[in-house]
Protein backbone atom coordinates (compact mmCIF):
# COMPACT_ATOMS: atom_id res chain seq x y z
CA UNK A 1 0.00 0.00 0.00
CA UNK A 2 1.48 3.31 -1.05
CA UNK A 3 1.91 6.16 1.40
CA UNK A 4 -0.87 8.31 -0.13
CA UNK A 5 -3.22 5.33 -0.20
CA UNK A 6 -2.49 4.56 3.45
CA UNK A 7 -3.20 8.16 4.48
CA UNK A 8 -6.48 8.09 2.50
CA UNK A 9 -7.32 4.75 4.10
CA UNK A 10 -6.76 6.08 7.63
CA UNK A 11 -8.66 9.26 6.78
CA UNK A 12 -11.68 7.19 5.71
CA UNK A 13 -11.56 5.35 9.03
CA UNK A 14 -11.35 8.61 11.01
CA UNK A 15 -14.21 10.06 8.96
CA UNK A 16 -16.32 6.97 9.56
CA UNK A 17 -15.72 7.12 13.32
CA UNK A 18 -16.75 10.77 13.58
CA UNK A 19 -19.65 10.52 11.15
CA UNK A 20 -22.24 9.07 13.56
CA UNK A 21 -22.94 8.85 17.28
CA UNK A 22 -24.00 5.23 16.88
CA UNK A 23 -20.96 3.36 18.27
CA UNK A 24 -21.67 0.00 16.69
CA UNK A 25 -22.51 1.53 13.33
CA UNK A 26 -19.15 3.36 13.34
CA UNK A 27 -17.25 0.16 14.14
CA UNK A 28 -19.09 -1.80 11.46
CA UNK A 29 -18.10 0.91 8.95
CA UNK A 30 -14.44 0.58 9.99
CA UNK A 31 -14.49 -3.19 9.42
CA UNK A 32 -16.05 -2.58 6.01
CA UNK A 33 -13.21 -0.19 5.10
CA UNK A 34 -10.60 -2.71 6.31
CA UNK A 35 -12.28 -5.41 4.24
CA UNK A 36 -12.12 -3.36 1.04
CA UNK A 37 -8.54 -2.22 1.62
CA UNK A 38 -6.93 -5.47 2.79
CA UNK A 39 -9.21 -8.00 1.14
CA UNK A 40 -10.30 -9.20 4.58
CA UNK A 41 -12.56 -12.25 4.64
CA UNK A 42 -13.70 -11.89 8.23
CA UNK A 43 -13.05 -9.41 10.99
CA UNK A 44 -14.11 -9.02 14.61
CA UNK A 45 -13.92 -6.53 17.46
CA UNK A 46 -14.09 -8.32 20.80
CA UNK A 47 -14.54 -6.73 24.24
CA UNK A 48 -13.53 -8.00 27.67
CA UNK A 49 -16.35 -7.97 30.20
CA UNK A 50 -14.53 -7.55 33.56
CA UNK A 51 -17.63 -8.42 35.59
CA UNK A 52 -18.03 -11.83 33.93
CA UNK A 53 -14.33 -12.25 33.11
CA UNK A 54 -15.43 -13.14 29.58
CA UNK A 55 -14.45 -12.01 26.07
CA UNK A 56 -17.25 -11.70 23.53
CA UNK A 57 -17.56 -10.56 19.92
CA UNK A 58 -19.40 -7.23 19.76
CA UNK A 59 -18.95 -6.22 16.09
CA UNK A 60 -18.08 -8.52 13.18
CA UNK A 61 -17.72 -8.58 9.40
CA UNK A 62 -18.40 -11.79 7.49
CA UNK A 63 -19.92 -13.62 10.46
CA UNK A 64 -23.52 -14.61 11.11
CA UNK A 65 -25.27 -13.61 14.32
CA UNK A 66 -25.16 -17.19 15.59
CA UNK A 67 -21.40 -17.37 14.88
CA UNK A 68 -20.92 -14.12 16.83
CA UNK A 69 -22.82 -15.58 19.79
CA UNK A 70 -20.51 -18.62 19.75
CA UNK A 71 -17.43 -16.40 19.83
CA UNK A 72 -16.87 -16.31 23.60
CA UNK A 73 -13.52 -16.79 25.30
CA UNK A 74 -11.90 -16.57 28.70
CA UNK A 75 -8.74 -14.45 29.13
CA UNK A 76 -5.81 -16.60 28.01
CA UNK A 77 -8.04 -18.95 26.02
CA UNK A 78 -7.15 -19.30 22.34
CA UNK A 79 -5.34 -16.62 20.38
CA UNK A 80 -7.85 -13.85 21.15
CA UNK A 81 -7.81 -14.66 24.86
CA UNK A 82 -3.99 -14.67 24.90
CA UNK A 83 -3.77 -11.33 23.08
CA UNK A 84 -6.12 -9.69 25.58
CA UNK A 85 -4.40 -11.31 28.55
CA UNK A 86 -0.84 -10.43 27.48
CA UNK A 87 -1.57 -7.20 25.57
CA UNK A 88 0.60 -8.29 22.60
CA UNK A 89 -0.31 -8.82 18.95
CA UNK A 90 -0.34 -12.33 17.47
CA UNK A 91 0.21 -13.24 13.81
CA UNK A 92 -0.67 -16.65 12.31
CA UNK A 93 0.54 -17.23 8.74
CA UNK A 94 -1.61 -20.38 8.35
CA UNK A 95 -4.39 -21.13 10.83
CA UNK A 96 -4.36 -24.81 9.79
CA UNK A 97 -0.87 -25.09 11.33
CA UNK A 98 -1.60 -23.18 14.55
CA UNK A 99 -2.71 -25.38 17.54
CA UNK A 100 -3.79 -22.34 19.58
CA UNK A 101 -6.43 -21.40 17.01
CA UNK A 102 -9.80 -22.58 18.40
CA UNK A 103 -12.18 -21.57 15.55
CA UNK A 104 -14.83 -21.05 18.24
CA UNK A 105 -17.17 -19.36 15.72
CA UNK A 106 -16.95 -22.41 13.39
CA UNK A 107 -16.86 -20.02 10.42
CA UNK A 108 -13.74 -21.53 8.79
CA UNK A 109 -15.18 -25.04 8.43
CA UNK A 110 -17.22 -24.06 5.38
CA UNK A 111 -14.17 -23.36 3.17
CA UNK A 112 -10.91 -25.16 2.32
CA UNK A 113 -9.16 -21.85 1.62
CA UNK A 114 -5.98 -21.33 3.63
CA UNK A 115 -6.27 -18.26 5.86
CA UNK A 116 -3.84 -16.00 7.69
CA UNK A 117 -4.90 -14.46 11.00
CA UNK A 118 -3.83 -11.25 12.71
CA UNK A 119 -5.05 -10.20 16.17
CA UNK A 120 -4.00 -6.97 17.92
CA UNK A 121 -5.00 -5.63 21.38
CA UNK A 122 -7.16 -2.55 21.90
CA UNK A 123 -5.77 -0.67 24.89
CA UNK A 124 -6.86 2.01 27.34
CA UNK A 125 -3.46 3.19 28.53
CA UNK A 126 -1.84 -0.04 29.72
CA UNK A 127 -5.18 -1.78 30.25
CA UNK A 128 -6.41 -4.06 27.46
CA UNK A 129 -10.16 -3.63 26.86
CA UNK A 130 -10.56 -5.69 23.67
CA UNK A 131 -9.02 -6.95 20.47
CA UNK A 132 -9.23 -6.39 16.69
CA UNK A 133 -8.73 -9.49 14.55
CA UNK A 134 -8.88 -10.19 10.79
CA UNK A 135 -8.85 -13.21 8.48
CA UNK A 136 -6.85 -12.66 5.29
CA UNK A 137 -6.46 -15.01 2.32
CA UNK A 138 -3.05 -16.67 2.59
CA UNK A 139 -0.54 -14.88 0.36
CA UNK A 140 3.18 -15.72 0.70
CA UNK A 141 4.07 -12.32 -0.75
CA UNK A 142 2.02 -10.33 1.77
CA UNK A 143 4.00 -8.84 4.68
CA UNK A 144 1.98 -9.95 7.72
CA UNK A 145 4.12 -7.85 10.09
CA UNK A 146 3.28 -4.77 8.06
CA UNK A 147 -0.38 -5.74 8.26
CA UNK A 148 -0.01 -6.14 12.04
CA UNK A 149 1.42 -2.60 12.32
CA UNK A 150 -1.48 -1.17 10.31
CA UNK A 151 -4.03 -2.94 12.47
CA UNK A 152 -2.25 -1.68 15.60
CA UNK A 153 -2.66 1.89 14.36
CA UNK A 154 -6.34 1.25 13.63
CA UNK A 155 -6.79 -0.35 17.07
CA UNK A 156 -5.38 2.82 18.64
CA UNK A 157 -7.90 4.88 16.66
CA UNK A 158 -10.71 2.57 17.73
CA UNK A 159 -9.78 2.53 21.42
CA UNK A 160 -12.07 5.34 22.61
CA UNK A 161 -15.04 3.98 20.66
CA UNK A 162 -14.50 0.48 22.05
CA UNK A 163 -14.15 1.90 25.58
CA UNK A 164 -17.45 3.76 25.16
CA UNK A 165 -19.08 0.60 23.81
CA UNK A 166 -17.74 -1.35 26.82
CA UNK A 167 -19.17 1.30 29.17
CA UNK A 168 -22.57 1.16 27.48
CA UNK A 169 -22.55 -2.63 27.65
CA UNK A 170 -21.73 -2.61 31.36
CA UNK A 171 -24.41 -0.01 32.03
CA UNK A 172 -26.92 -2.02 30.01
CA UNK A 173 -26.12 -5.19 31.94
CA UNK A 174 -26.29 -3.33 35.26
CA UNK A 175 -29.66 -1.87 34.25
CA UNK A 176 -30.91 -5.30 33.18
CA UNK A 177 -29.82 -6.84 36.49
CA UNK A 178 -31.43 -3.97 38.40
CA UNK A 179 -34.68 -4.48 36.49
CA UNK A 180 -34.61 -8.19 37.30
CA UNK A 181 -33.92 -7.42 40.97
CA UNK A 182 -36.80 -4.93 41.12
CA UNK A 183 -39.15 -7.36 39.37
CA UNK A 184 -38.21 -10.08 41.85
CA UNK A 185 -38.64 -7.63 44.72
CA UNK A 186 -42.10 -6.61 43.47
CA UNK A 187 -43.11 -10.22 42.91
CA UNK A 188 -41.93 -11.05 46.45
CA UNK A 189 -43.71 -8.03 47.92
CA UNK A 190 -46.99 -8.84 46.20
CA UNK A 191 -47.10 -12.57 46.78
CA UNK A 192 -50.55 -13.86 47.68
CA UNK A 193 -49.21 -15.06 51.03
CA UNK A 194 -48.23 -11.47 51.89
CA UNK A 195 -51.90 -10.49 52.19
CA UNK A 196 -52.63 -10.83 55.91
CA UNK A 197 -55.60 -13.01 56.75
CA UNK A 198 -56.39 -16.48 58.01
CA UNK A 199 -60.19 -16.50 58.17
CA UNK A 200 -62.25 -18.85 56.02
CA UNK A 201 -63.51 -15.99 53.86
CA UNK A 202 -59.99 -14.76 53.15
CA UNK A 203 -58.84 -18.26 52.31
CA UNK A 204 -61.54 -18.33 49.66
CA UNK A 205 -60.18 -15.03 48.32
CA UNK A 206 -56.63 -16.42 48.19
CA UNK A 207 -57.83 -19.49 46.31
CA UNK A 208 -59.65 -17.36 43.73
CA UNK A 209 -56.57 -15.15 43.25
CA UNK A 210 -54.35 -18.18 42.64
CA UNK A 211 -56.86 -19.53 40.11
CA UNK A 212 -57.30 -16.35 38.07
CA UNK A 213 -53.79 -14.84 38.17
CA UNK A 214 -52.40 -17.31 35.61
CA UNK A 215 -55.05 -16.36 33.03
CA UNK A 216 -55.86 -13.19 31.07
CA UNK A 217 -59.46 -13.04 32.31
CA UNK A 218 -61.01 -9.71 33.31
CA UNK A 219 -61.42 -9.50 37.10
CA UNK A 220 -63.95 -7.44 39.04
CA UNK A 221 -63.01 -6.93 42.71
CA UNK A 222 -65.99 -6.06 44.94
CA UNK A 223 -65.96 -4.86 48.52
CA UNK A 224 -66.38 -1.90 50.84
CA UNK A 225 -63.85 0.91 50.93
CA UNK A 226 -60.72 0.01 52.87
CA UNK A 227 -60.93 -3.78 52.47
CA UNK A 228 -57.74 -4.07 50.38
CA UNK A 229 -58.95 -4.27 46.78
CA UNK A 230 -55.73 -2.74 45.44
CA UNK A 231 -53.65 -5.38 47.26
CA UNK A 232 -55.61 -8.09 45.49
CA UNK A 233 -55.08 -6.36 42.12
CA UNK A 234 -51.33 -6.19 42.82
CA UNK A 235 -51.23 -9.87 43.73
CA UNK A 236 -53.06 -10.85 40.52
CA UNK A 237 -50.76 -8.85 38.25
CA UNK A 238 -47.40 -9.66 39.85
CA UNK A 239 -48.20 -13.39 39.91
CA UNK A 240 -49.39 -13.45 36.29
CA UNK A 241 -47.51 -14.00 32.99
CA UNK A 242 -47.74 -10.21 32.48
CA UNK A 243 -45.71 -9.42 35.62
CA UNK A 244 -42.69 -8.23 33.59
CA UNK A 245 -44.80 -5.61 31.81
CA UNK A 246 -46.46 -2.41 33.00
CA UNK A 247 -49.05 -2.28 35.79
CA UNK A 248 -50.97 0.98 35.41
CA UNK A 249 -53.38 2.15 38.13
CA UNK A 250 -56.21 4.61 37.55
CA UNK A 251 -58.50 5.93 40.30
CA UNK A 252 -61.62 6.74 38.28
CA UNK A 253 -63.28 8.53 41.20
CA UNK A 254 -60.38 10.99 41.51
CA UNK A 255 -60.58 12.17 37.88
CA UNK A 256 -63.04 14.84 36.68
CA UNK A 257 -65.62 13.57 34.19
CA UNK A 258 -64.20 15.91 31.52
CA UNK A 259 -60.68 14.45 31.80
CA UNK A 260 -61.17 10.75 32.39
CA UNK A 261 -61.56 9.87 28.70
CA UNK A 262 -58.34 11.71 27.84
CA UNK A 263 -56.59 10.05 30.79
CA UNK A 264 -57.62 6.55 29.72
CA UNK A 265 -57.30 6.80 25.93
CA UNK A 266 -55.01 9.81 25.40
CA UNK A 267 -55.61 12.76 23.10
CA UNK A 268 -54.23 14.39 19.97
CA UNK A 269 -52.74 17.85 19.83
CA UNK A 270 -55.53 20.44 19.56
CA UNK A 271 -58.29 17.98 20.47
CA UNK A 272 -59.59 20.46 23.06
CA UNK A 273 -58.56 23.65 24.81
CA UNK A 274 -55.27 23.02 26.61
CA UNK A 275 -54.26 20.01 24.49
CA UNK A 276 -50.96 21.58 23.39
CA UNK A 277 -49.34 18.26 22.47
CA UNK A 278 -50.19 14.63 21.86
CA UNK A 279 -50.65 12.52 24.99
CA UNK A 280 -50.59 8.75 25.33
CA UNK A 281 -53.39 7.31 27.45
CA UNK A 282 -53.19 4.76 30.24
CA UNK A 283 -54.27 1.93 27.93
CA UNK A 284 -51.33 2.63 25.61
CA UNK A 285 -48.95 2.74 28.55
CA UNK A 286 -50.30 -0.58 29.84
CA UNK A 287 -49.86 -2.43 26.53
CA UNK A 288 -48.83 -6.08 27.14
CA UNK A 289 -49.46 -5.47 30.84
CA UNK A 290 -52.37 -4.81 33.20
CA UNK A 291 -54.54 -1.78 33.94
CA UNK A 292 -56.30 -1.43 37.29
CA UNK A 293 -59.46 0.68 37.16
CA UNK A 294 -60.32 1.51 40.77
CA UNK A 295 -63.86 2.75 41.59
CA UNK A 296 -65.02 1.98 38.07
CA UNK A 297 -68.63 2.56 39.10
CA UNK A 298 -68.01 6.32 39.08
CA UNK A 299 -67.27 6.71 35.34
CA UNK A 300 -69.85 8.32 33.06
CA UNK A 301 -71.94 6.61 30.39
CA UNK A 302 -70.05 8.24 27.50
CA UNK A 303 -66.74 6.81 28.69
CA UNK A 304 -68.36 3.43 29.38
CA UNK A 305 -69.05 3.04 25.63
CA UNK A 306 -65.36 3.40 24.75
CA UNK A 307 -64.34 1.16 27.63
CA UNK A 308 -66.69 -1.55 26.38
CA UNK A 309 -65.04 -1.36 22.96
CA UNK A 310 -61.58 -1.82 24.49
CA UNK A 311 -62.83 -4.87 26.37
CA UNK A 312 -64.43 -6.43 23.30
CA UNK A 313 -62.25 -5.32 20.37
CA UNK A 314 -58.94 -4.51 22.12
CA UNK A 315 -58.76 -1.20 20.24
CA UNK A 316 -59.57 2.50 20.67
CA UNK A 317 -58.85 5.98 19.31
CA UNK A 318 -57.36 8.91 21.15
CA UNK A 319 -59.62 11.86 21.86
CA UNK A 320 -59.65 13.93 18.67
CA UNK A 321 -57.82 11.22 16.71
CA UNK A 322 -58.74 8.95 13.80
CA UNK A 323 -55.98 6.34 14.10
CA UNK A 324 -57.14 3.06 15.64
CA UNK A 325 -54.72 1.85 18.31
CA UNK A 326 -54.49 -1.80 19.32
CA UNK A 327 -54.03 -2.54 23.02
CA UNK A 328 -53.24 -5.94 24.50
CA UNK A 329 -54.23 -5.06 28.06
CA UNK A 330 -55.67 -7.10 30.88
CA UNK A 331 -58.29 -5.22 32.87
CA UNK A 332 -58.76 -5.52 36.62
CA UNK A 333 -61.59 -3.35 37.92
CA UNK A 334 -62.69 -2.60 41.48
CA UNK A 335 -65.72 -0.93 43.00
CA UNK A 336 -67.40 -0.38 46.35
CA UNK A 337 -70.71 0.48 44.65
CA UNK A 338 -73.66 -1.78 44.01
CA UNK A 339 -73.29 -2.16 40.24
CA UNK A 340 -76.43 -4.25 39.92
CA UNK A 341 -78.45 -1.38 41.37
CA UNK A 342 -76.59 1.06 39.11
CA UNK A 343 -77.59 -1.04 36.08
CA UNK A 344 -81.22 -0.92 37.21
CA UNK A 345 -80.96 2.85 37.69
CA UNK A 346 -79.41 3.10 34.19
CA UNK A 347 -76.31 4.87 35.48
CA UNK A 348 -74.10 1.94 34.49
CA UNK A 349 -74.32 0.03 31.21
CA UNK A 350 -75.51 -3.53 31.57
CA UNK A 351 -73.35 -4.83 28.70
CA UNK A 352 -70.24 -3.31 30.29
CA UNK A 353 -71.16 -4.81 33.66
CA UNK A 354 -71.37 -8.30 32.18
CA UNK A 355 -68.05 -7.86 30.34
CA UNK A 356 -66.37 -6.77 33.58
CA UNK A 357 -68.00 -9.39 35.76
CA UNK A 358 -66.15 -12.32 34.16
CA UNK A 359 -64.39 -13.35 37.37
CA UNK A 360 -65.74 -11.50 40.41
CA UNK A 361 -63.84 -11.56 43.70
CA UNK A 362 -65.64 -10.35 46.84
CA UNK A 363 -63.54 -8.97 49.68
CA UNK A 364 -65.35 -9.31 53.01
CA UNK A 365 -65.46 -6.33 55.40
CA UNK A 366 -63.34 -6.57 58.52
CA UNK A 367 -66.37 -7.10 60.77
CA UNK A 368 -67.00 -10.39 58.91
CA UNK A 369 -63.45 -11.62 59.50
CA UNK A 370 -63.01 -11.02 63.24
CA UNK A 371 -60.29 -13.67 63.50
CA UNK A 372 -58.06 -11.56 61.25
CA UNK A 373 -58.21 -8.42 63.40
CA UNK A 374 -55.36 -9.39 65.74
CA UNK A 375 -53.26 -10.72 62.84
CA UNK A 376 -53.63 -7.40 61.05
CA UNK A 377 -53.06 -5.39 64.22
CA UNK A 378 -49.81 -7.27 64.96
CA UNK A 379 -48.71 -6.80 61.34
CA UNK A 380 -49.29 -3.04 61.44
CA UNK A 381 -47.74 -2.77 64.92
CA UNK A 382 -44.53 -4.43 63.67
CA UNK A 383 -44.36 -2.19 60.59
CA UNK A 384 -44.98 1.12 62.32
CA UNK A 385 -42.81 0.26 65.34
CA UNK A 386 -39.91 -0.44 62.96
CA UNK A 387 -40.66 2.70 60.93
CA UNK A 388 -40.66 4.87 64.04
CA UNK A 389 -37.72 3.06 65.72
CA UNK A 390 -39.79 1.99 68.74
CA UNK A 391 -39.55 -1.23 70.71
CA UNK A 392 -43.28 -1.99 71.08
CA UNK A 393 -43.95 -5.70 71.38
CA UNK A 394 -47.61 -6.33 72.13
CA UNK A 395 -51.12 -5.09 72.96
CA UNK A 396 -52.52 -5.15 76.47
CA UNK A 397 -55.57 -7.32 77.18
CA UNK A 398 -58.01 -4.34 77.48
CA UNK A 399 -56.65 -3.00 74.18
CA UNK A 400 -57.23 -6.38 72.53
CA UNK A 401 -60.79 -6.48 73.87
CA UNK A 402 -61.48 -3.03 72.46
CA UNK A 403 -60.06 -3.97 69.04
CA UNK A 404 -62.17 -7.12 68.92
CA UNK A 405 -65.41 -5.46 70.07
CA UNK A 406 -65.28 -2.58 67.58
CA UNK A 407 -67.06 -3.23 64.27
CA UNK A 408 -64.65 -1.26 62.02
CA UNK A 409 -66.83 0.60 59.52
CA UNK A 410 -63.61 1.82 57.81
CA UNK A 411 -62.33 -1.76 57.54
CA UNK A 412 -58.60 -2.54 57.29
CA UNK A 413 -57.68 1.05 56.42
CA UNK A 414 -59.27 2.30 59.63
CA UNK A 415 -57.48 -0.40 61.65
CA UNK A 416 -54.13 0.55 60.10
CA UNK A 417 -54.63 4.23 60.90
CA UNK A 418 -55.67 3.32 64.43
CA UNK A 419 -52.49 1.26 65.02
CA UNK A 420 -50.25 3.95 63.52
CA UNK A 421 -51.74 6.51 65.92
CA UNK A 422 -51.29 4.16 68.88
CA UNK A 423 -47.62 3.55 68.00
CA UNK A 424 -46.96 7.30 67.82
CA UNK A 425 -48.56 7.85 71.26
CA UNK A 426 -47.01 4.84 72.98
CA UNK A 427 -43.74 5.45 74.87
CA UNK A 428 -43.46 1.98 76.44
CA UNK A 429 -43.31 -1.55 75.13
CA UNK A 430 -47.07 -2.22 75.26
CA UNK A 431 -50.04 -0.62 73.46
CA UNK A 432 -52.58 0.25 76.18
CA UNK A 433 -56.29 0.95 75.83
CA UNK A 434 -55.77 4.69 76.28
CA UNK A 435 -53.45 4.73 73.25
CA UNK A 436 -56.38 3.75 71.02
CA UNK A 437 -58.70 6.38 69.48
CA UNK A 438 -61.69 7.63 71.52
CA UNK A 439 -64.11 5.92 69.13
CA UNK A 440 -62.80 2.60 70.43
CA UNK A 441 -62.57 3.62 74.10
CA UNK A 442 -66.06 5.00 74.67
CA UNK A 443 -67.54 4.89 71.22
CA UNK A 444 -70.81 6.00 69.78
CA UNK A 445 -71.78 2.33 69.86
CA UNK A 446 -71.76 2.08 73.68
CA UNK A 447 -72.77 5.71 74.37
CA UNK A 448 -70.71 5.98 77.57
CA UNK A 449 -70.73 9.76 77.82
CA UNK A 450 -70.85 10.78 81.55
CA UNK A 451 -73.32 13.15 83.28
CA UNK A 452 -76.40 11.97 81.38
CA UNK A 453 -80.04 12.45 82.27
CA UNK A 454 -82.27 9.48 83.17
CA UNK A 455 -83.76 9.41 79.69
CA UNK A 456 -80.29 9.53 78.13
CA UNK A 457 -79.09 6.74 80.39
CA UNK A 458 -82.10 4.54 79.51
CA UNK A 459 -81.61 5.29 75.79
CA UNK A 460 -77.93 4.48 76.07
CA UNK A 461 -78.63 1.18 77.81
CA UNK A 462 -81.29 0.22 75.24
CA UNK A 463 -78.94 1.06 72.37
CA UNK A 464 -76.07 -0.90 73.92
CA UNK A 465 -78.30 -3.95 74.47
CA UNK A 466 -79.58 -3.78 70.88
CA UNK A 467 -76.03 -3.60 69.48
CA UNK A 468 -74.76 -6.37 71.75
CA UNK A 469 -77.65 -8.65 70.78
CA UNK A 470 -77.15 -7.96 67.07
CA UNK A 471 -73.48 -8.85 67.43
CA UNK A 472 -74.37 -12.15 69.08
CA UNK A 473 -77.00 -12.98 66.44
CA UNK A 474 -74.93 -11.64 63.51
CA UNK A 475 -77.57 -9.11 62.57
CA UNK A 476 -80.57 -11.44 62.75
CA UNK A 477 -83.44 -9.15 63.87
CA UNK A 478 -85.91 -11.91 64.72
CA UNK A 479 -83.46 -13.84 66.91
CA UNK A 480 -82.27 -10.61 68.58
CA UNK A 481 -85.85 -9.61 69.43
CA UNK A 482 -86.47 -13.07 70.88
CA UNK A 483 -83.37 -12.84 73.10
CA UNK A 484 -84.52 -9.46 74.44
CA UNK A 485 -88.03 -10.87 74.95
CA UNK A 486 -89.70 -8.28 72.73
CA UNK A 487 -91.46 -8.24 69.40
CA UNK A 488 -89.71 -7.78 66.06
CA UNK A 489 -91.79 -4.64 65.45
CA UNK A 490 -90.67 -3.01 68.73
CA UNK A 491 -87.07 -4.10 68.21
CA UNK A 492 -87.03 -2.67 64.67
CA UNK A 493 -88.57 0.59 65.93
CA UNK A 494 -85.93 0.95 68.68
CA UNK A 495 -83.06 0.09 66.32
CA UNK A 496 -84.27 2.69 63.83
CA UNK A 497 -84.71 5.23 66.63
CA UNK A 498 -81.10 4.80 67.79
CA UNK A 499 -79.75 4.61 64.22
CA UNK A 500 -78.49 1.06 64.52
CA UNK A 501 -78.14 -0.65 61.12
CA UNK A 502 -78.50 -4.41 61.58
CA UNK A 503 -76.67 -5.03 58.25
CA UNK A 504 -73.38 -3.86 59.74
CA UNK A 505 -73.35 -6.83 62.12
CA UNK A 506 -73.96 -9.60 59.63
Buried (B, 14 or more C-beta within 10 A) or exposed (E): EEEEEEEEBBEBBEEBBEEEEEBBEBBBBBBBBBBEBBEBBBBBBBBBBEEEEBBBBBBBBBBEEEBBEBBBBBBEBBBBBBBBBEBEBBBBBEBEEBEEBBEBBBBBEEEEEBBBBBBBBBBEEEEBBBBBBBBBEBEEEBEBEEBBEBBBEBBEBBBEBBBEBBEEBBEEEEEEEEEEEEEEEBBEEBEBEEBBBEBEBBEEBBEBBEEBBEBEBBBBBBBBEBBBBBBBBBBBBBBBEBBEBBBBBBEBBEBEEEEBBBBBBBBBEEBEEEBEEBBEBBBBBBBEBBBBBBBBBBBBEEBBEBBBBBBEEEEBBBBBBEEEBEBEBBBBBBBBBEBEEBBEEEBBBEEBBEBBBBBBBEBBBBBBBBEBBBBBBBBBBBBBBEEEEBEBEEBBEEBBEBBEBBBBBBBBBBBBBBBBBBBEEBEEEEBBBEBBBEBBBEBEBBBEEEEEEEEEEEBBEBBBBBBBBBBEBEBBBEBBBBBBEBEEEEBBEBBEEBEBEBEBBE
